[in-house]
């Protein structure tokens, strides 16, 4: 999130776009303030999306898709093609798999749209056992890493790099052979661990977002648009 914000700040400054930070606290601490005269740019705040829909406010949603119906008609979005990224992960693991050993997916928390898209993309290419982590973080991954390793001796797709880090930690702790592994995001931890991953092209995402902002400034009444930014595979092992 801080990486995305830093890149967005830099690009908006280069385009001489005036902006303010409305809040950075956790959801639920107070009602979101969208500002009466500004174009809200929303990341990781579903309550702000709900407020924008209630107030019939045109907004921009980053790295997510708005709800179908009124939300999609009002809210611009720039998001990652999670489905295609998951499919690419499956293609990679099929190439690396030992024989016909089964594959597994260590997914994010249940009902998370990003995780669901990545899982669906993978399953469109290859069958796999899906094991959901309670959250996106290292500790959540550690809670289910043993189950994921048991289910996927032929290869394991982790729906973000922190979950992959948990698998690597468990492999090291147990001194067992590591299965073919691919993560998602290309977070700094992926580079530290030499992890093969499906990378989010953050610069391209920011460029697309700034393009939507400039278009909205020039054409305030234009129809809402949804853009998908493609991922890419980075092989490190």
GURO-938612 format. One record per atom (N, C-alpha, C): residue in one letter; x, y, z. Coordinates in steps of 0.2 Angstrom, whole numbers, plus 5000, padded with zeros to 4 digits. Layout:
residues N
AXYZ;...
***
This chain:
residues 237
X500449945000;X500050005000;X500450065000;X500950075004;X501450125004;X501750134998;X501950084995;X502350084988;X501850114983;X501250094983;X500750114978;X500650194979;X500550214986;X500450284987;X501050324985;X501650304986;X502250344984;X502250354977;X502150304973;X502150304966;X501550354963;X500950344966;X500450384964;X500550464966;X500850474972;X501050544974;X501450574968;X502050534967;X502550564962;X502250574955;X501750534953;X501450544946;X500950604946;X500650604951;X500150664952;X500550734952;X501050734956;X501450794956;X501750814949;X501950754945;X502250774939;X501750794934;X501050774935;X500550804931;X500250864934;X500450894939;X500250954942;X499450944945;X499350884947;X498650874950;X498650884957;X498250934960;X498150944967;X497750894970;X498050864976;X497650814980;X497750824987;X497350794991;X497450784998;X497250715001;X497550705006;X497450635009;X496850645014;X496350605013;X495750615018;X495850575024;X496150515024;X496250475030;X496650415028;X496950395034;X497450335033;X497250285038;X496750295043;X496650255048;X496250195046;X496150145050;X495850085048;X495150095047;X494750045043;X494050055042;X493750045049;X493150075049;X492750075055;X492850125061;X493450155060;X493650205065;X493250275065;X493050285059;X492550345058;X492250335051;X491750375049;X491450375043;X491950405038;X491950375032;X492350405027;X492150475024;X492650525023;X492450585021;X492650595014;X492250595009;X492350595002;X492550664999;X492350715003;X492450785000;X491950804995;X491650864996;X491150884992;X491350904984;X491950924983;X492150944977;X492750904974;X492950854977;X493450814974;X493250744971;X493750724968;X493650654965;X493950604969;X493550564973;X493950514978;X494250464974;X494850444976;X495250394974;X495350344980;X495050284979;X494950234985;X495350174984;X495750154990;X496050094990;X495950064997;X495749994996;X495649955002;X495149985008;X494650015005;X494150045010;X493450035007;X493149975008;X492549955006;X491950005008;X492050035014;X491550075017;X491550145013;X492150165010;X492150225006;X491850204999;X491850144997;X491550124991;X490750134992;X490550104998;X489850104999;X489550175000;X489950225003;X489850295004;X489750324997;X490250314992;X490150334986;X489550314982;X489350254983;X488750234979;X488150264982;X488150274989;X487550304992;X487450374990;X488050404990;X488050484988;X488050494980;X488050434976;X488050444969;X488650484967;X489250464970;X489850504968;X490250464964;X490450494958;X490950464954;X491650464957;X491950404957;X492550394961;X493050344957;X493650334959;X494150284956;X494350234962;X494250174960;X494450124965;X495050084962;X495550084966;X496250054964;X496249984966;X496549944962;X496749874963;X496149834965;X495549844963;X494949814965;X494349834960;X493849794960;X493249804955;X492749824959;X492349874957;X491749894960;X491149844960;X490649854965;X490149804965;X489749814958;X489449764956;X489049764950;X488449804951;X488149834945;X487549874946;X487749944946;X487449984951;X487550054952;X488250064953;X488650024957;X489350034958;X489750044952;X489649994947;X490049994941;X489850044937;X489250074937;X489050134933;X489350194936;X489550204942;X489750264945;X490550264946;X490850204947;X491550204950;X491950184944;X492450224943;X493050204938;X493450154942;X493850104939;X494250064942;X494850044938;X495450034941;X496050014938;X496249954943;X496249894940;X496349834944;X496849784940;X497049734944;X497549684941;X497049624938;X497349594933;X496949544930;X497149474934;X496849474940;X497049414944;X496849344941;X496349344937;X496149274934;X496749254929;X496949304925;X497549284920;X498149264924;X498349304930;X498949294934;X498849224937;X498249204939;X498249134942;X498349084937;X498049094930;X498149044925;X498849034923;X499249094923;X499949094922;X500349054927;X500149054933;X500449024938;X500348944937;X499748924935;X499648854934;X500048824928;X500148864923;X500548844917;X501248834919;X501448884923;X502148874926;X502248814930;X501848794934;X501848744939;X501748674935;X501348674930;X501348614926;X501948594922;X502348644920;X503048634917;X503548614922;X503448634929;X503948614934;X503748554938;X503148534937;X502848474941;X503248414940;X503348374945;X503748304945;X503148254943;X503148234937;X502748174935;X502048204935;X501548164939;X500848184939;X500648204947;X501148214951;X501048234958;X500548294958;X500048294963;X499548344963;X499748404965;X499348454963;X499548524964;X499048554970;X499248614973;X498848644978;X498948714977;X498448754980;X498348824980;X498348844987;X498748884990;X498648914996;X498348984995;X497748994996;X497349054994;X497349105000;X497149164998;X497049215004;X496349195007;X496149245012;X495549235016;X494949215011;X494449175014;X493849165010;X493449225008;X493149225002;X492749275000;X493149344998;X493749334998;X494149394995;X494149394988;X493949444985;X493949444977;X494549434974;X495149464976;X495749454973;X495949384973;X495949354979;X496049284980;X495649234976;X494949254976;X494549214972;X494649214964;X494849274962;X495049274955;X495649244953;X496149244957;X496849204956;X496749134956;X496249104961;X496149034962;X495749014956;X495249054953;X494849034948;X495249024941;X495749074941;X496149074935;X496649014935;X496848994941;X497248934941;X496848874939;X496248864942;X495848804941;X495648804934;X495648854930;X495448854923;X495948814919;X496548814922;X497048774918;X497248704921;X497248704928;X497448634931;X497048624937;X496848564939;X496548544945;X497048554951;X496748574956;X497148584962;X496748584969;X497048564974;X496748574981;X496848644983;X496248674985;X496248744988;X496248744995;X496748774998;X496748785006;X496748855007;X496248885011;X496248955012;X496648975019;X497049025018;X497349055024;X496849105028;X496949115034;X496449155038;X496549225036;X497149245033;X497249315031;X497849315026;X498049375024;X498649375019;X499349375022;X499449365028;X500049385031;X500449315033;X501049325035;X501449275037;X501149225042;X500949255047;X500649205053;X500049165050;X499649205046;X499049165043;X499249105039;X499849125035;X500049065031;X500349015035;X500749025040;X501048975044;X500548925047;X499948955048;X499348915051;X499148855047;X499248865040;X498948815036;X499548785031;X500148805032;X500648795027;X500748715027;X500748685033;X500848605032;X500348575028;X499748595029;X499148565025;X499248575017;X499548635016;X499648655009;X500248615006;X500748605010;X501248565008;X501048495007;X500648465011;X500448395010;X500048385004;X499648435003;X499148434997;X499448444990;X500048474990;X500348494984;X501048474983;X501248414983;X501948394982;X502148404975;X501648414970;X501848424963;X501948494962;X501748544966;X501848614965;X501348654969;X501548714971;X501048754976;X501048824973;X500448844972;X500348914970;X500048954977;X500449004979;X500249044984;X500049114982;X499449134984;X499049184981;X499349254983;X499849254988;X500249314988;X500949294991;X501449334991;X502149324992;X502249305000;X501849335004;X501849325011;X501649255013;X501149225009;X500949155010;X501549115008;X501849135002;X502449095000;X502949095005;X503049145008;X503649155013;X503449105019;X502849095021;X502649055026;X502748975024;X502648965018;X502848895015;X503548885016;X503948935013;X504648925014;X504948915021;X504648955025;X504848945032;X504748875035;X504148855033;X503948785036;X504348735033;X504548735026;X505048695023;X505748695027;X505948755028;X506548755032;X506548725039;X506048745042;X505948715049;X505948635049;X505548615044;X505448535044;X506048505040;X506448545037;X507048515033;X506748465028;X506248485024;X505948445019;X506148475012;X506048435007;X506148455000;X505548504998;X505748554995;X505348604993;X504948594987;X504348594986;X503948584980;X504048644975;X503948634969;X503948694964;X503448744967;X503648804967;X503248854971;X503248924967;X502648954967;X502549024964;X502149064968;X502349124969;X501949174973;X501549224969;X501349274972;X500949324968;X501149394971;X501249444967;X501349514969;X502049544967;X502549504968;X503249524968;X503349584973;X503149564979;X503349614985;X504049604986;X504349654990;X505049654992;X505249584995;X504849554998;X505049495001;X505149434996;X504849444990;X504949394985;X505649404982;X505949464982;X506649474979;X507149444984;X506949454991;X507449434996;X507449364996;X506949324995;X506849254995;X507049224988;X507149254983;X507249234976;X506649194974;X506049214975;X505449184974;X505249194967;X505049144964;X504649154957;X503949174959;X503749224955;X503149254957;X502749284951;X502149294952;X501749334947;X501749404949;X502049444945;X502149514947;X501649564945;X501449604950;X501049664949;X501449714946;X501349744940;X501749794937;X501449864940;X501749884946;X501449944950;X501550004945;X502050014942;X502150074938;X501550084933;X501450024929;X500850024924;X500250034928;X500150004934;X499450024937;X499350094939;X499950124941;X499950194943;X499750244937;X500150224931;X500050264925;X499350254923;X499050194923;X498350194921;X497850234926;X498050234932;X497550264937;X497650344936;X498250364934;X498350444933;X497950454926;X497950414921;X497650424915;X496850434916;X496550384921;X495850394922;X495750454926;X496150484931;X496050544934;X496050604929;X496550604925;X496550654920;X495950654915;X495750594913;X495150594909;X494550614913;X494450604919;X493850624923;X493850694924;X494450724925;X494550804926;X494250834919;X494450804913;X494250834907;X493550824905;X493350764907;X492650744905;X492250724912;X492050764916;X491750744922;X491150694921;X490750704916;X490150664915;X490250604911;X490850584909;X490950534905;X490750464909;X490650414905;X490450344908;X491050314912;X490850284917;X491350244921;X491750194917;X492350184918;X492750144914;X493150094919;X493250034917;X493549984921;X494149954917;X494749964919;X495349944916;X495749884920;X495949834916;X496349784919;X497049784917;X497549784922;X498249784920;X498449714921;X498849694916;X499049624916;X499649614920;X499749554923;X500349534927;X500849504923;X501449484926;X501949454922;X502349404927;X502549354924;X502949304928;X503649324928;X503949314934;X504649334936;X504949264939;X505349234935;X505649164937;X506349184941;X506349154947;X507049174950;X507349104953;X506949044952;X507348984955;X507348934949;
***
